[in-house]
Amino acid sequence: FYEFINTQDNAVLVMEFVEGTPVDILLSEKGAMTVPDAISTAQCMLEALVYAHGKGIVHRDIKPANLIRENSGSVKVTDFGIAKIKEGGAGPGQTVLTKSGFLLGTPHYMSPEQIREPKDAGAKSDVYSAGVVLYEMLTGALPFNSRSLPKLIDAIYRGEKQAPSTLRPEVDKELEAIVLKAMHPRLEGRYEGAREFFEALEEYNLRPMNTPTMRPQPAPAAGQPPTPQLTLVNVKPEINEKHTLKGDSVMVGRDRSCAIVLAHPAVSRRHARITLSGTSYVLEDLKSANGTYVNNTRVERAKLKPGDVVRFGADPACSYVVRDR
């Protein structure tokens, strides 16, 4: 939230207004998402979990109804109402049952350990729930959907479910393996955390691509206009961060193999590519989780010109002005 105002008579919580559609509504209206759309949504969700887990917060109720898809394509994780903080969170919300006898959380998305004992629901429990959400986004169906609560819980404990590819052949074995690993009933069989799950999806997403090599740009032939000399300069002057575009292809991302390395959790490992096309540099988003923006507009591909403001991901800290050096 943005602000908490406490007066003598009232208390006010100021929160962000998110304009978009809950993912459960999208699924009920349109069914399963396209594979790229499902992966992109899952990666946005996982990046939010990376941040929350880094602050010691476990959500414990990850499900489509708690994800809002904004008009820009970004996804917000909402409703931390039953979240717990790792250290010192031993209040009444730690018990398995409420006074009315219902499980804390939504059983269809809960990990086996969260059902057994909510105090054991750590970051890997959120990873499990995120796997269930991705399964549903890919197939349009829940992996466990018994109307009987005891049978539902037994199926979750055993991990008995249909493989995603049996419900949707478009889901290949590699993507299926990623989903099933996230949903492994045993903790040791799952990803170590949300970041590892995110990176597995990103590696899958980038399979057909090879990181471009940097090649010296040849001198222009007689009569041709010169190659532009552009630099990305961070919008905050005090940071003094500059990246000169060199060669005919520049990879931007969090991975250290990139030509421009941006070590920020909102930036994907291989977030975007800037390619010299003729006498212009063209920016291309590589299906990043949080998007690439030019002058506050999310783009898939855009020609860069001096004065443009480019943002990689959702954080303004990763905003750069294009300068003609």
Secondary structure, DSSP 8 states (H G I E B T S, - for coil): --EEEE-SS-EEEE-----EEEHHHHHHHH-S--HHHHHHHHHHHHHHHHHHHHTTEE-S--SGGGEEEETTS-EEE---TT-EESSS--SGGGSSB-TTS-BSS-GGG--HHHHH-GGG--HHHHHHHHHHHHHHHHHSS-S---SSHHHHHHHHHHT----HHHH-TTS-HHHHHHHHHHT-SSGGGS-SSHHHHHHHHHHHHTTT-------------TTS-----EEEEES-GGG--EEE--SSEEEEESSTTSSEE---TTS-TT-EEEEEETTEEEEEE-S-SS-EEETTEEESEEE--TT-EEEESS-GGGEEEEEE-
